[in-house]
Amino acid sequence: MPEEDLIEVKFRLFDGSDVGPFRFSPASTVAMLKERIVAEWPKADKKIAPKAANDVKLISAGKILENNRTVGQCKTPFGELPNGVITMHAVVQPSVGKSKSEKKIDETPKKSVCACTIM
């Protein structure tokens, strides 16, 4: 594939730091991008890190990208600029499951108590 056909993408993390830029073919899927983000995620000084590709949500042009979409489909008109780099926001949203920090919710209904005093 010619070098001109590759699309350059960088990923902005929650703390404002960037990962990349990397070059992808227009046929690469969003799922492939997520796998690359997990592999390249900075290990040091990051309290929030994805454990799997499904923990990452990619946002481009204000839209959450679906795993089956390709990089070519995600390009915005701004991506048409020569030598332009597309910035996608990478948000970590861990899979649904109980974590240690989750507090147990008391499921018993609370009684409302009302007291009136007449003097």
N, CA and C of each residue as an Amber inpcrd file, in Angstrom:
protein
   357
   0.8560000  -1.1790000   0.0000000   0.0000000   0.0000000   0.0000000
   0.8980000   1.2370000   0.0000000   0.6380000   2.1880000  -0.8860000
   1.4510000   3.4030000  -0.9230000   1.3790000   4.1700000   0.3960000
   2.4730000   4.8190000   0.7160000   2.5800000   5.5780000   1.9730000
   1.5300000   6.6850000   2.0440000   1.1280000   7.2470000   0.8910000
   0.1550000   8.3420000   0.8950000  -1.2320000   7.8830000   1.3400000
  -1.5410000   6.6010000   1.1680000  -2.8680000   6.0980000   1.5150000
  -3.0560000   5.8830000   3.0140000  -1.9680000   5.8180000   3.7650000
  -2.0760000   5.5850000   5.2010000  -2.6100000   6.8290000   5.9020000
  -3.4070000   6.5930000   6.9330000  -4.0060000   7.6890000   7.7030000
  -3.2880000   7.7700000   9.0450000  -2.8450000   8.9690000   9.3770000
  -2.0980000   9.1620000  10.6260000  -3.0680000   9.5490000  11.7450000
  -3.0120000   8.7840000  12.8380000  -3.9410000   8.9740000  13.9550000
  -3.1380000   9.0400000  15.2490000  -3.5020000   9.9910000  16.1170000
  -2.9570000   9.9910000  17.4750000  -4.1250000   9.9440000  18.4410000
  -3.8430000   9.4730000  19.6380000  -4.8830000   9.2670000  20.6340000
  -4.6190000  10.1480000  21.8340000  -5.6050000  10.9470000  22.2180000
  -5.4970000  11.8360000  23.3750000  -6.0980000  11.1190000  24.5780000
  -5.3170000  11.0080000  25.6500000  -5.7510000  10.3200000  26.8600000
  -6.4540000  11.2830000  27.7970000  -7.0390000  10.7440000  28.8680000
  -7.8400000  11.5350000  29.8080000  -7.0500000  12.6500000  30.4750000
  -5.7300000  12.4850000  30.6190000  -4.9200000  13.4940000  31.2970000
  -4.3090000  14.5150000  30.3420000  -4.6690000  14.4350000  29.0640000
  -4.1750000  15.3900000  28.0780000  -2.9310000  14.9300000  27.3440000
  -2.3280000  13.8240000  27.7660000  -1.1510000  13.3150000  27.0600000
  -1.5880000  12.5750000  25.7940000  -0.6600000  12.4030000  24.8870000
  -0.9670000  11.7600000  23.6080000  -0.2150000  10.4470000  23.4630000
  -0.8320000   9.5110000  22.7510000  -0.1910000   8.2640000  22.3450000
  -0.1810000   8.2940000  20.8260000   0.9890000   8.1130000  20.2470000
   1.0920000   8.1490000  18.7900000   1.7930000   9.4030000  18.3320000
   1.7110000   9.7290000  17.0920000   0.8130000   9.2360000  16.0450000
   1.2670000   7.9140000  15.4370000   0.2910000   7.1750000  14.9410000
   0.5040000   5.9090000  14.2600000  -0.1460000   5.9980000  12.8870000
   0.3580000   5.2040000  11.9690000  -0.2190000   5.1600000  10.6120000
  -1.0370000   3.8860000  10.4630000  -2.2600000   4.0490000   9.9650000
  -3.1660000   2.9290000   9.7560000  -3.6780000   2.9660000   8.3240000
  -3.9870000   1.7900000   7.8000000  -4.6120000   1.7520000   6.4730000
  -6.0820000   2.1440000   6.6340000  -6.6960000   2.6940000   5.6110000
  -8.1170000   3.0580000   5.7040000  -9.0280000   1.8670000   5.9950000
  -8.5750000   0.6380000   5.7360000  -9.3800000  -0.5500000   5.9740000
  -9.2660000  -1.0640000   7.4150000  -8.3660000  -0.4910000   8.2250000
  -8.2220000  -0.9130000   9.6220000  -9.4950000  -0.5940000  10.3810000
  -9.9070000  -1.5090000  11.2510000 -11.1340000  -1.2930000  12.0220000
 -10.8260000  -0.5660000  13.3240000 -11.8580000  -0.0130000  13.9200000
 -11.7350000   0.6690000  15.2090000 -11.2610000  -0.3280000  16.2700000
 -11.6980000  -1.5720000  16.1730000 -11.2470000  -2.6040000  17.1170000
  -9.7290000  -2.7740000  17.0510000  -9.1490000  -2.6890000  15.8550000
  -7.6980000  -2.7930000  15.6980000  -7.0010000  -1.5980000  16.3450000
  -7.5940000  -0.4190000  16.2260000  -7.0390000   0.7700000  16.8520000
  -7.0400000   0.6220000  18.3680000  -8.1330000   0.0960000  18.9110000
  -8.2430000  -0.0890000  20.3640000  -7.1810000  -1.0610000  20.8700000
  -6.9320000  -2.1320000  20.1110000  -5.8970000  -3.0840000  20.5020000
  -4.5310000  -2.4180000  20.5250000  -4.2870000  -1.5370000  19.5710000
  -3.0060000  -0.8160000  19.5230000  -2.8810000   0.1300000  20.7090000
  -3.9770000   0.7840000  21.0870000  -3.9580000   1.6930000  22.2350000
  -3.6240000   0.9320000  23.5110000  -4.2600000  -0.2210000  23.7070000
  -3.9940000  -1.0160000  24.9130000  -2.5290000  -1.4340000  24.9460000
  -1.9680000  -1.8210000  23.8000000  -0.5710000  -2.2410000  23.7340000
   0.3860000  -1.0810000  23.9900000   0.0350000   0.1160000  23.5420000
   0.9200000   1.2730000  23.6500000   0.6210000   2.1640000  24.8580000
  -0.3540000   1.7980000  25.6760000  -0.7550000   2.6330000  26.8120000
   0.4370000   2.8460000  27.7420000   0.7090000   4.0840000  28.1580000
   1.8410000   4.3340000  29.0580000   1.6660000   3.5840000  30.3770000
   2.7010000   2.8580000  30.7860000   2.6170000   2.0420000  31.9980000
   2.8820000   2.8590000  33.2570000   3.7730000   3.8060000  33.1820000
   4.1690000   4.5680000  34.3690000   3.2230000   5.7340000  34.6330000
   2.9680000   5.9820000  35.8830000   2.2080000   7.1530000  36.3380000
   0.7700000   7.2000000  35.8240000   0.2050000   6.1010000  35.4160000
  -1.1880000   6.0930000  34.9690000  -1.9980000   5.2370000  35.9280000
  -2.8800000   5.8710000  36.6720000  -3.7210000   5.1490000  37.6230000
  -4.8580000   4.4350000  36.9070000  -5.2930000   5.0100000  35.7960000
  -6.3790000   4.4190000  35.0190000  -5.7780000   3.8450000  33.7460000
  -5.9020000   2.5340000  33.5870000  -5.3750000   1.8890000  32.3920000
  -6.3490000   0.7990000  31.9500000  -6.5240000   0.6510000  30.6410000
  -7.4290000  -0.4020000  30.1540000  -6.7760000  -1.7740000  30.2790000
  -7.5970000  -2.7610000  30.6040000  -7.1020000  -4.1340000  30.6730000
  -7.3280000  -4.8650000  29.3540000  -8.3250000  -4.4360000  28.6020000
  -8.6520000  -5.0600000  27.3180000  -9.1470000  -3.9810000  26.3550000
  -9.2070000  -4.3310000  25.0890000  -9.6510000  -3.3810000  24.0640000
 -11.0920000  -2.9300000  24.3030000 -11.9150000  -3.7830000  24.8990000
 -13.3170000  -3.4190000  25.1570000 -13.4510000  -2.3660000  26.2520000
 -12.3770000  -2.1250000  27.0200000 -12.3980000  -1.1010000  28.0610000
 -12.2050000   0.3030000  27.4850000 -11.8340000   0.4050000  26.2170000
 -11.5170000   1.6890000  25.5930000 -12.6700000   2.1240000  24.6930000
 -13.0640000   3.3820000  24.8340000 -14.0340000   4.0000000  23.9260000
 -13.2670000   5.0690000  23.1430000 -13.3960000   5.0400000  21.8270000
 -12.7560000   6.0480000  20.9870000 -13.7900000   7.0650000  20.5440000
 -13.4320000   8.3350000  20.6720000 -14.3250000   9.4180000  20.2810000
 -13.6260000  10.2460000  19.2140000 -14.3070000  10.4380000  18.0960000
 -13.7810000  11.2600000  17.0120000 -14.9070000  12.1560000  16.5190000
 -14.6280000  13.4260000  16.4270000 -15.6130000  14.4180000  15.9790000
 -16.8810000  14.3540000  16.8260000 -16.7220000  14.0920000  18.1280000
 -17.8470000  14.0870000  19.0500000 -18.6960000  12.8300000  19.0290000
 -18.2510000  11.8010000  18.3190000 -19.0360000  10.5660000  18.2300000
 -18.2190000   9.3860000  18.7340000 -18.8910000   8.4980000  19.4950000
 -18.2440000   7.2670000  19.9400000 -18.2140000   6.3220000  18.7440000
 -17.0230000   5.8070000  18.4530000 -16.8430000   4.9790000  17.2660000
 -17.1460000   3.5160000  17.5760000 -17.8370000   2.8700000  16.6690000
 -18.1820000   1.4590000  16.8150000 -17.0190000   0.5980000  16.3250000
 -16.8560000  -0.5770000  16.9470000 -15.7270000  -1.4580000  16.6390000
 -15.6670000  -1.8940000  15.1840000 -16.8010000  -2.0270000  14.5200000
 -16.8040000  -2.5550000  13.1500000 -16.5520000  -1.4780000  12.0910000
 -16.4900000  -0.2170000  12.4720000 -16.2160000   0.8420000  11.4960000
 -14.7340000   0.8610000  11.1430000 -14.4350000   1.3490000   9.9470000
 -13.0380000   1.4270000   9.5280000 -12.5110000   2.8460000   9.7280000
 -11.1960000   2.9550000   9.7030000 -10.5610000   4.2680000   9.8500000
 -10.9850000   5.1790000   8.7050000 -11.1110000   4.6260000   7.5130000
 -11.5470000   5.4120000   6.3570000 -12.9380000   5.9920000   6.5470000
 -13.8340000   5.2530000   7.2060000 -15.1850000   5.7460000   7.4670000
 -15.2020000   6.8070000   8.5600000 -14.2070000   6.7970000   9.4340000
 -14.1730000   7.7310000  10.5650000 -13.5300000   9.0640000  10.2110000
 -12.9300000   9.1490000   9.0340000 -12.2720000  10.3960000   8.6530000
 -13.2930000  11.5140000   8.5370000 -12.9550000  12.6430000   9.0830000
 -13.7990000  13.8240000   8.9540000 -13.2370000  14.6700000   7.8170000
 -13.9670000  15.6630000   7.3580000 -13.4270000  16.5240000   6.2990000
 -12.0930000  17.1530000   6.6800000 -11.8570000  17.3400000   7.9790000
 -10.5890000  17.9240000   8.4110000  -9.4360000  16.9590000   8.1700000
  -9.7420000  15.6690000   8.0890000  -8.7200000  14.6700000   7.8230000
  -8.2160000  14.7140000   6.3960000  -8.8640000  15.4890000   5.5520000
  -8.4660000  15.5930000   4.1520000  -7.2670000  16.5180000   3.9610000
  -6.8710000  17.2220000   5.0070000  -5.7260000  18.1140000   4.8920000
  -4.4710000  17.3010000   4.6200000  -3.5920000  17.7830000   3.7560000
  -2.3590000  17.0370000   3.5050000  -1.5150000  16.9850000   4.7790000
  -0.9750000  15.8260000   5.0510000  -0.1530000  15.5920000   6.2510000
  -0.9010000  15.8830000   7.5380000  -2.2190000  15.8260000   7.5110000
  -3.0130000  16.0700000   8.7060000  -3.0490000  14.8390000   9.5960000
  -3.0260000  15.0670000  10.9080000  -3.1080000  13.9820000  11.8730000
  -4.4870000  14.0360000  12.5120000  -5.1920000  12.9150000  12.5220000
  -6.5060000  12.8430000  13.1560000  -6.2970000  12.5440000  14.6280000
  -6.8990000  13.3520000  15.4860000  -6.8190000  13.1150000  16.9280000
  -8.1250000  12.4950000  17.3870000  -8.0040000  11.3350000  18.0410000
  -9.1600000  10.6620000  18.6170000  -8.9660000  10.6340000  20.1250000
 -10.0280000  10.8290000  20.8490000  -9.9650000  10.7790000  22.3090000
 -10.1880000   9.3410000  22.7600000  -9.3060000   8.8710000  23.6330000
  -9.4060000   7.5130000  24.1750000  -9.8720000   7.6170000  25.6210000
 -11.0360000   7.0430000  25.8930000 -11.6290000   7.0830000  27.2280000
 -11.6800000   5.6590000  27.7580000 -11.2000000   5.4830000  28.9950000
 -11.2320000   4.1570000  29.6070000 -12.5400000   4.0050000  30.3560000
 -13.2820000   2.9950000  29.9940000 -14.5390000   2.6750000  30.6570000
 -14.5150000   1.1770000  30.9130000 -14.0660000   0.7760000  32.1360000
 -13.9210000  -0.6530000  32.4170000 -15.2260000  -1.4100000  32.2160000
 -15.0780000  -2.6730000  31.8820000 -16.2390000  -3.5330000  31.6920000
 -17.0650000  -3.5740000  32.9600000 -18.3560000  -3.7990000  32.7960000
 -19.2560000  -3.8300000  33.9340000 -18.9080000  -5.0320000  34.7970000
 -18.7270000  -4.7730000  36.0560000 -18.4040000  -5.8210000  37.0170000
 -18.1490000  -5.1660000  38.3450000 -18.1960000  -5.9300000  39.3860000
 -17.9980000  -5.3430000  40.7040000 -16.5090000  -5.1290000  40.9390000
 -16.1670000  -3.9610000  41.3590000 -14.7970000  -3.6720000  41.7270000
 -14.7010000  -3.5850000  43.2420000 -13.4750000  -3.5950000  43.7370000
 -13.2780000  -3.5530000  45.1810000 -13.7380000  -2.2320000  45.7770000
 -13.6670000  -1.1770000  44.9840000 -14.0240000   0.1400000  45.5120000
 -15.5380000   0.3730000  45.5260000 -16.2960000  -0.5300000  44.8780000
 -17.7500000  -0.3690000  44.8670000 -18.3040000  -0.6210000  46.2570000
 -19.1660000   0.2390000  46.6850000 -19.7900000   0.0570000  47.9920000
 -21.0400000  -0.7940000  47.8330000 -21.2900000  -1.5970000  48.8390000
 -22.4800000  -2.4280000  48.8120000 -23.6940000  -1.5370000  49.0590000
 -24.6640000  -1.6670000  48.2050000 -25.8750000  -0.8570000  48.3230000
 -26.8770000  -1.6160000  49.1720000 -27.3780000  -0.9310000  50.1770000
 -28.3700000  -1.5350000  51.0540000 -29.6920000  -1.5600000  50.3090000
 -30.1890000  -2.7630000  50.0570000 -31.4010000  -2.9020000  49.2570000
 -32.6770000  -2.8690000  50.0890000 -32.5630000  -2.7870000  51.4060000
 -33.7670000  -2.7240000  52.2320000 -34.3430000  -1.3250000  52.1590000
 -35.6440000  -1.2270000  51.9710000 -36.2420000   0.1110000  51.8800000
 -36.1810000   0.8110000  53.2380000 -35.9200000   2.0870000  53.1730000
 -35.8420000   2.8620000  54.4070000 -37.2240000   3.4340000  54.7210000
 -37.5410000   3.3910000  55.9970000 -38.8290000   3.9330000  56.4450000
 -38.6430000   5.4090000  56.7010000 -39.5920000   6.1790000  56.2400000
 -39.5330000   7.5820000  56.5420000 -40.2680000   7.8070000  57.8670000
 -39.6200000   8.5000000  58.7460000 -40.1760000   8.7310000  60.0790000
 -40.5300000  10.2130000  60.1850000 -41.7310000  10.4600000  60.6450000
 -42.1820000  11.8320000  60.8230000 -42.6860000  11.9610000  62.2600000
 -42.2470000  12.9690000  62.9100000 -42.6840000  13.1800000  64.2900000
 -43.1750000  14.6110000  64.4540000 -44.3030000  14.7570000  65.0740000
 -44.8450000  16.0820000  65.3230000 -44.9930000  16.2690000  66.8320000
 -44.6640000  17.4190000  67.2950000 -44.8070000  17.7170000  68.7110000
 -45.6790000  18.9670000  68.8450000 -46.7860000  18.8900000  69.6480000
 -47.6550000  20.0350000  69.8600000 -47.4530000  20.4650000  71.3010000
 -47.1470000  21.7030000  71.4440000 -46.9250000  22.2320000  72.8030000
 -47.9770000  23.2190000  73.1770000
